[in-house]
Amino acid sequence: MKTALLLLGFNRLDYFEKTIKSLEKNAEAHQADLHVYLDGGPNAKQSEIISMVNESNFQDPVIVTRDENWGIGRHLIDARREL
């Protein structure tokens, strides 16, 4: 069974970047499928986070963006359901 990594993002670029860089250092992380779910809304930093993910060493990450701010609860539940 292949492992999936789920990252949720909104507007905390510094923490998201630290998480991506930390995962890149883990050799086993590259064997996993990376799924990134980005919440929307006026304060969302989706384009910046998408750039970080695309510049990372992960092969074919799945990126899902939301048009509105779902809030962490709904965002997490829906992401887990889709995986």
C-alpha positions as CSV (number, residue, x, y, z in Angstrom):
1,M,0.0,0.0,0.0
2,K,1.4,3.4,-1.0
3,T,1.5,6.2,1.5
4,A,-0.2,9.5,0.8
5,L,1.0,12.8,2.4
6,L,-1.6,15.4,3.0
7,L,-0.7,19.1,3.4
8,L,-3.3,21.7,4.1
9,G,-2.6,25.4,3.4
10,F,-4.1,28.8,3.6
11,N,-1.9,31.8,4.2
12,R,1.0,30.7,6.5
13,L,3.7,30.6,3.9
14,D,6.6,30.4,6.3
15,Y,5.3,27.2,8.0
16,F,4.3,25.7,4.7
17,E,7.8,26.3,3.3
18,K,9.4,24.8,6.4
19,T,7.2,21.7,6.0
20,I,8.0,21.2,2.3
21,K,11.7,21.6,2.9
22,S,11.6,19.2,5.9
23,L,9.7,16.6,3.8
24,E,12.2,17.0,1.0
25,K,15.0,15.9,3.3
26,N,13.2,12.6,4.1
27,A,14.1,10.0,1.6
28,E,10.9,8.0,2.2
29,A,8.7,11.0,1.6
30,H,9.5,10.9,-2.1
31,Q,8.0,7.4,-2.4
32,A,4.7,8.8,-1.2
33,D,2.0,10.6,-3.1
34,L,1.8,14.3,-2.1
35,H,-1.7,15.8,-1.9
36,V,-1.9,19.6,-1.2
37,Y,-5.3,21.1,-0.4
38,L,-5.5,24.9,-0.3
39,D,-8.3,26.8,1.3
40,G,-9.5,29.9,-0.5
41,G,-10.8,33.4,0.4
42,P,-9.5,36.9,0.2
43,N,-6.4,36.2,2.4
44,A,-5.4,33.0,0.8
45,K,-1.9,32.6,-0.6
46,Q,-2.7,29.9,-3.1
47,S,-0.4,31.0,-6.0
48,E,2.6,31.3,-3.7
49,I,2.0,27.9,-2.2
50,I,1.4,26.3,-5.6
51,S,4.8,27.8,-6.7
52,M,6.5,26.2,-3.6
53,V,5.0,22.8,-4.3
54,N,5.9,22.9,-8.0
55,E,9.5,23.9,-7.2
56,S,9.8,21.1,-4.8
57,N,11.3,17.7,-5.6
58,F,8.0,15.8,-5.4
59,Q,6.9,14.0,-8.5
60,D,3.4,14.9,-9.8
61,P,1.9,16.4,-6.6
62,V,-1.9,16.7,-6.6
63,I,-3.0,20.3,-5.8
64,V,-6.6,21.0,-5.0
65,T,-7.7,24.7,-4.5
66,R,-10.9,26.0,-3.0
67,D,-12.5,29.2,-4.2
68,E,-13.8,30.2,-0.7
69,N,-12.6,29.9,2.9
70,W,-14.0,26.6,4.1
71,G,-12.4,26.7,7.5
72,I,-10.1,24.1,8.9
73,G,-12.8,21.6,10.0
74,R,-14.6,21.3,6.7
75,H,-11.3,21.6,4.8
76,L,-9.7,18.7,6.6
77,I,-12.8,16.5,6.5
78,D,-13.3,17.0,2.8
79,A,-9.6,16.4,2.0
80,R,-9.5,13.2,4.0
81,R,-12.7,12.0,2.3
82,E,-11.3,12.6,-1.1
83,L,-8.1,10.7,-0.4
